[in-house]
Amino acid sequence: MTFYDYKAKDINGNIVYMEMFRDNVILVVNTASKCGFTPQFEGLQNLYNKYKNQGFTVLGFPSSQFANQEVKNSESIKNFCSINYGVTFPMFEKVDVNGDNALELFEFLKNEQKGAMGSKSIKWNFTKFLIDRNGNVVKRFSPTTKPKDIEKYIKQLI
């Protein structure tokens, strides 16, 4: 299977097939609204604004698996991201990124790019996966990696 074989529900409950992002450079991020890394939304939005017309997108997947740092429902998440950070890139429903109920897309991403010391699990909010125009997961970034530090990799793929 490839990245394009997966699907997820967007923040409005609509099924989105990753196929619709074919030929784009994609940054998939597990997000949270009440995390110390939450200000990264601003940097993610800046990257999206700067490169969206060149075939780049950010896909945000809220998760509450790490210290319960996500608000309760999709409407609250959408409002928080829009009001506080002006987020316009695609956001999805709250998902699990680890464990038995993990979204299949995240199982795929973790298998393609393992974390530190070969670990497959996601350790915290704002872990990021960079996907090239062919659907290959080319790099995984830790939560501490700032969006601006990913820009050089995006430029290489665009």
C-alpha positions as CSV (number, residue, x, y, z in Angstrom):
1,M,0.0,0.0,0.0
2,T,1.0,3.6,-0.5
3,F,0.1,6.9,1.1
4,Y,-2.6,7.3,-1.5
5,D,-4.4,4.2,-0.5
6,Y,-5.5,5.6,2.9
7,K,-8.5,7.7,4.0
8,A,-9.6,9.7,7.0
9,K,-12.5,11.9,8.1
10,D,-11.9,15.6,7.9
11,I,-12.8,18.0,10.7
12,N,-16.3,18.2,9.3
13,G,-16.8,14.5,9.2
14,N,-16.3,14.0,5.4
15,I,-14.3,11.1,4.2
16,V,-11.1,12.3,2.5
17,Y,-9.0,9.9,0.3
18,M,-5.3,10.7,0.4
19,E,-5.4,10.1,-3.4
20,M,-6.7,13.7,-3.7
21,F,-3.3,14.9,-2.6
22,R,-1.4,13.0,-5.3
23,D,1.5,14.9,-6.9
24,N,1.7,17.2,-3.8
25,V,4.4,17.4,-1.3
26,I,2.7,16.8,2.1
27,L,3.5,17.4,5.7
28,V,1.4,15.2,8.0
29,V,1.3,16.4,11.6
30,N,-0.4,15.0,14.7
31,T,-1.6,18.1,16.5
32,A,-3.0,19.2,19.9
33,S,-4.6,22.4,21.0
34,K,-3.3,22.5,24.6
35,C,0.3,21.5,24.1
36,G,3.6,23.3,24.6
37,F,4.2,22.8,20.9
38,T,0.8,24.2,19.9
39,P,2.4,27.5,18.7
40,Q,3.8,25.5,15.9
41,F,0.4,25.9,14.2
42,E,1.6,29.4,13.2
43,G,4.8,28.0,11.5
44,L,2.8,25.3,9.8
45,Q,0.3,27.8,8.4
46,N,3.2,30.0,7.2
47,L,4.7,27.1,5.3
48,Y,1.3,26.3,3.8
49,N,0.8,29.9,2.8
50,K,4.2,30.1,1.2
51,Y,4.2,26.9,-0.8
52,K,0.5,25.9,-1.3
53,N,0.6,27.3,-4.9
54,Q,3.6,25.1,-5.6
55,G,1.9,21.9,-4.8
56,F,2.5,21.7,-1.0
57,T,0.0,21.0,1.8
58,V,-0.1,20.4,5.5
59,L,-2.5,17.8,6.9
60,G,-3.3,18.2,10.6
61,F,-4.5,15.3,12.6
62,P,-5.6,16.2,16.2
63,S,-4.8,13.6,18.8
64,S,-5.5,13.5,22.5
65,Q,-3.2,10.5,23.3
66,F,-0.5,12.6,24.9
67,A,-1.6,14.0,28.3
68,N,-5.1,14.6,27.0
69,Q,-4.0,17.8,25.3
70,E,-6.7,18.1,22.7
71,V,-10.1,19.7,23.2
72,K,-13.2,17.5,23.1
73,N,-14.8,17.9,19.7
74,S,-14.1,18.8,16.1
75,E,-16.0,22.1,16.2
76,S,-13.9,23.3,19.2
77,I,-10.7,22.2,17.5
78,K,-11.7,23.9,14.2
79,N,-12.6,27.1,16.0
80,F,-9.4,27.1,18.2
81,C,-7.1,26.6,15.2
82,S,-8.9,29.2,13.1
83,I,-9.3,31.9,15.7
84,N,-5.8,31.5,17.4
85,Y,-3.6,30.6,14.4
86,G,-5.6,31.3,11.2
87,V,-5.3,27.7,10.1
88,T,-6.6,27.1,6.6
89,F,-4.8,23.9,5.8
90,P,-6.8,20.7,5.9
91,M,-7.6,19.5,9.4
92,F,-9.0,16.1,10.3
93,E,-11.1,14.6,13.1
94,K,-9.4,13.7,16.3
95,V,-7.6,10.3,15.9
96,D,-5.4,7.9,17.7
97,V,-1.8,7.7,16.3
98,N,-0.6,4.8,18.5
99,G,-2.2,1.6,19.8
100,D,-5.0,-0.7,18.7
101,N,-7.2,2.1,17.6
102,A,-4.6,4.0,15.6
103,L,-5.6,5.4,12.3
104,E,-4.3,3.1,9.6
105,L,-2.6,6.0,7.9
106,F,-0.4,6.6,11.0
107,E,0.5,2.9,11.2
108,F,1.7,3.2,7.6
109,L,3.7,6.4,8.3
110,K,5.3,4.9,11.4
111,N,6.3,1.8,9.4
112,E,7.8,3.9,6.6
113,Q,9.8,6.3,8.9
114,K,10.7,5.1,12.3
115,G,11.6,7.5,15.1
116,A,14.7,7.8,17.3
117,M,16.5,4.5,17.9
118,G,14.2,2.7,15.5
119,S,11.0,3.2,17.5
120,K,7.8,3.1,15.5
121,S,5.6,4.7,18.1
122,I,4.9,8.4,18.1
123,K,6.2,9.9,21.4
124,W,4.3,13.2,21.5
125,N,2.2,15.8,19.7
126,F,3.5,17.6,16.6
127,T,5.5,14.6,15.2
128,K,5.7,15.4,11.5
129,F,6.1,13.2,8.4
130,L,7.2,14.6,5.0
131,I,5.8,12.9,1.9
132,D,7.1,13.5,-1.6
133,R,5.1,13.9,-4.8
134,N,5.2,10.2,-5.4
135,G,3.7,9.3,-2.0
136,N,7.0,8.2,-0.4
137,V,7.4,9.0,3.2
138,V,10.9,10.6,3.0
139,K,11.5,12.0,6.5
140,R,10.1,12.0,10.0
141,F,10.6,15.0,12.3
142,S,10.4,15.1,16.1
143,P,7.9,17.4,17.9
144,T,10.8,19.8,18.8
145,T,11.6,20.4,15.1
146,K,10.2,23.8,14.3
147,P,8.2,24.1,11.0
148,K,10.8,26.7,9.7
149,D,13.5,24.0,10.0
150,I,11.6,21.7,7.7
151,E,11.4,24.4,4.9
152,K,14.7,23.4,3.3
153,Y,13.4,19.8,2.9
154,I,10.1,21.0,1.4
155,K,12.0,23.2,-1.1
156,Q,14.1,20.2,-2.2
157,L,10.9,18.3,-3.0
158,I,8.9,21.1,-4.7
